[in-house]
């Protein structure tokens, strides 16, 4: 029961902002940094260009989320393995 309530709470926290702020644009730090640099020095040219440009913002968000999920999975696996080894060694 406790897990179901926590899962429901997590879903509410994730979904409610999408309905409250419908016309908002979810931009990242890269876009803000680029704007700030252009404001400070308008003739700035970047040193490098990206070798892959996603076709849209949705794809970029998907790739970022996938990267975060893979990282969380790896961290969870390592923590679980260390904990299981610790319990096994105590026995």
C-alpha positions in Angstrom: 0.0 0.0 0.0 2.8 2.4 0.9 4.5 1.8 -2.5 1.3 2.4 -4.4 0.8 5.7 -2.6 4.3 6.8 -3.3 4.0 5.8 -6.9 0.8 7.8 -7.2 2.4 10.8 -5.5 5.3 10.7 -7.9 2.9 10.5 -10.9 0.9 13.5 -9.6 4.1 15.5 -9.1 5.2 14.8 -12.6 1.8 15.4 -14.3 0.3 18.4 -12.5 2.9 20.9 -13.8 2.1 20.0 -17.4 -1.5 21.1 -16.9 -0.8 24.1 -14.8 1.7 25.7 -17.2 0.5 24.7 -20.6 2.2 27.4 -22.7 5.6 27.2 -21.0 8.7 26.3 -23.0 11.0 23.8 -21.2 14.4 25.1 -22.3 17.7 23.9 -20.9 20.8 25.7 -19.6 22.5 25.5 -23.0 19.9 27.9 -24.6 20.1 30.3 -21.6 23.9 30.3 -21.7 23.9 31.0 -25.5 21.5 33.9 -25.0 23.5 35.4 -22.2 26.8 35.1 -24.1 25.1 36.8 -27.1 23.9 39.6 -24.9 27.4 40.2 -23.4 29.4 39.8 -26.6 27.3 39.9 -29.8 30.3 39.0 -32.1 31.2 35.8 -30.3 31.6 32.7 -32.4 31.6 29.2 -30.9 34.9 27.2 -31.0 33.2 23.9 -32.0 30.0 22.8 -33.6 28.0 19.7 -32.5 28.5 16.7 -34.7 24.8 15.6 -34.2 21.9 18.0 -34.1 18.6 16.4 -32.9 15.7 17.1 -35.3 13.6 18.7 -32.5 13.4 19.7 -28.9 11.3 16.5 -28.1 14.1 14.3 -29.4 16.7 16.2 -27.4 14.5 15.8 -24.3 14.1 12.1 -25.0 17.8 11.6 -25.4 18.5 13.4 -22.2 15.9 11.4 -20.3 17.3 8.2 -21.7 20.8 9.2 -20.6 19.5 9.9 -17.1 17.6 6.6 -16.9 20.7 4.6 -18.0 22.9 6.5 -15.4 20.3 5.8 -12.7 20.1 2.2 -13.6 23.9 1.8 -13.4 24.1 3.6 -10.1 21.2 1.5 -8.7 22.9 -1.7 -9.9 26.2 -0.8 -8.3 24.5 0.1 -5.0 22.4 -3.1 -5.0 25.5 -5.3 -5.8 27.5 -3.7 -3.0 24.7 -4.1 -0.6 24.1 -7.7 -1.5 27.8 -8.5 -1.2 27.8 -6.8 2.2 24.8 -8.9 3.4 26.4 -12.1 2.0 29.7 -11.4 3.7 28.0 -10.8 7.1 26.3 -14.2 6.9 
